Amino acid sequence: MFFRRKTEWANMYRVMEAHDYRTVDEAVQAVRDGRLQAFIWESSRLEYEASMDCNLVTVGELFGRSGYGIGLKKESPWSEKITLDILDLHESKAPQQ
């Protein structure tokens, strides 16, 4: 985990470990109920949750960037096309723009 490995974040990790929610739904509900003040999750899901509930807000800047994956059925006719298109986008640096 990112926070456990960073010395300067060790205290935050100990607090986070004591409030371990397995799903975003559980964590969002804990914030709504006042059992949790804030949590860290994938940004687009948090932005969605905040857009659906005016009592929620996202703050700060993105950190610890990670990629997305696309799930397909085995031997999908789309596999090669999608893979090549993603490679083209990555090489053109379009996802960062």
N, C-alpha and C positions, 0 to 999 in steps of 0.2 A: 504494500500500500504506500502511496506517495508520501503521506504524512508521517508514517512510522519511520521511513528512511531518512527524512530530513531532520537533522538535529534541532534546528530552530522551530520545527513544528511538533516536537515530541509532546509538549503539554496539550496541544490541541488534539493530538491523536488519542491520548489517554481519556480525554473528555468524550471524544467521538466514539471510542470503543465501548464506553458505558451506555451509549444510546444507539445501539446498532439496530437499524430497521432494515428488513430484508427487501422491501419493495418501496417504490416511490409512493404508492397509494397509502401505505402505512405511515410513512414519514410526513406526507402532506396532511393526513388526518391528525397526526400528532401536533403539527404546527397549528392547525385550525382549533384544536382542543386546548392549546396552551401548554401541552406536555413537552413541547420542543420549541425552542426559539428560532432555530434555523437549521438547514442541512445542505449538504453538497450533493449534487446529482448531475446528470447530463443536462446541459443548458437548454436544448430545444424542448425537452420535456418540462423543465421548470418554467420556461416561458409560456408554454401551452397552459400549464396549471394556473399560472398567474393571470393569463388572459381570460380564463373561465371563472375566476373568483377575484373580485375587486379587493378582498381583504388580504390577498397574497401579492408579493412583489419579489422580483429578482434584483439583486444588487451586485456590485463589483464587476470585475472584468474576468474574461475567460482565462483559465490556466490549465495546465496538464492536458493539452490537446491530445485527442485520440481519434482514430479513424472510425468510419462506419463500415459495416459489412452488408452485403445483399444476399439474402437467402433465396435459393431456387431449388426446385425439385431436381433430384439426380438426373443427369442426362437431359436437362432442359435444352431446347433448341436456342434459348436466349443466352446460355452461359458464355459462349465464345464472343458474341457480339457485345455483351455488357462488359466483359473483361477487357476487351480491346478498347472500348469507349472510355472506360475508367482509366486505363493506362494513358490514353491520349490526353484526357483531362489533366491527369497528374503531371504528365510531361510538359504540358502547356502552362502549368501552375494556375489553371482556372479555379480550382477549389479554394485557393487562398485569397482570391480577389473579391 
